[in-house]
Amino acid sequence: MAYVIPERPVFKTSGEEKLFNTLKENLDDLWTVYYEPVINGKYPDFVLFHEYYGILIMEVKDYVPRTIREIRKDYWKIYNDGREISIKNPLSQAIEYRNELMNLLSQHEELLEWKGNFQGRLKFPVITGCVFSDLTRHDITHLGIDQVIPSDQILCIEDLENSHILNERINKMMGKLFTINSLSQEEAHIIKQVIYPIIKIGHVNLDNSSSEEERKKEEGKNQTCFPKNIQFIPFEHYVDELYYIVDRIHHLYQKEEVKNVVITYPLNRFLRKETLKELIVDMLKNRGLMTKKDCQLQFLI
């Protein structure tokens, strides 16, 4: 079973949820599957990382045959919500995310080759792919999608329903450019930090080994500094923290327990003030909260 981050995301589409569950259940535990990580202000649907294969960026579309009206190498015409719209070729979207991620990774000398044919380039491949969760392989050919996206960069219904085929296709995608040696723990850690930064937070030790006097002192400090109704919840990843904040606001608003929300952050956070605000506002917009006139949100950072 693959390691997934975050563990319980809120999905935008049923296709993304289907792929998330499929990857989690059918890939081995050397894979890390990231759902919508923030890559230099952009949000790729999925980023997969494996120490022996490299990185795979996947764009997910849950189109059905009648959804697609016109296919071109650069733009497609899609029927959506009663009207026809133009979107970028899904592979072009994935390539944009790949370029952003490669630029960030290339800033770390430990991840670059310094000899041989790939001198100055990343030690591992960063591959792109597209997932059409509601199209069959026949649909892909019939609609002509494989004329603008190479068929070996496409996953469809049959691939998601068969574990063996899924692993075979992903392995084929990853082995397309070159095979890498296993990355060191340090190199793998750098890659994971770039894709999904982890903030380490120190905790005060209040276990049973502490003396009664020390515990009373610590409790006294907490009572002095903080109101009793404040709840402290540790988070390993900042995205999990943001999801908790948004879920909590959504829950309180639905119960009509709150109309105005103030979010307070300390100054020494890893993310900048405007980045934090943008992330939270975008997540609230996806829940339909920021469009309500009686829902007010303030930031104190």
SULJOGI-V235048 format. One record per helix or strand of 3 or more residues. SS is the DSSP state (H for helix, E for strand). FROM is the first residue (numbers start at 0). TO is the last residue. If there is no record, write none. Layout:
SS:FROM:TO + SS:FROM:TO
//
This chain:
E:2:4 + H:13:25 + E:30:34 + E:45:49 + E:53:60 + H:64:66 + E:67:70 + E:74:79 + E:82:87 + H:89:104 + H:108:110 + E:124:131 + H:136:142 + H:144:146 + H:150:152 + H:156:160 + H:162:173 + H:184:194 + H:211:224 + H:237:253 + E:259:263 + H:272:285 + E:295:299
//
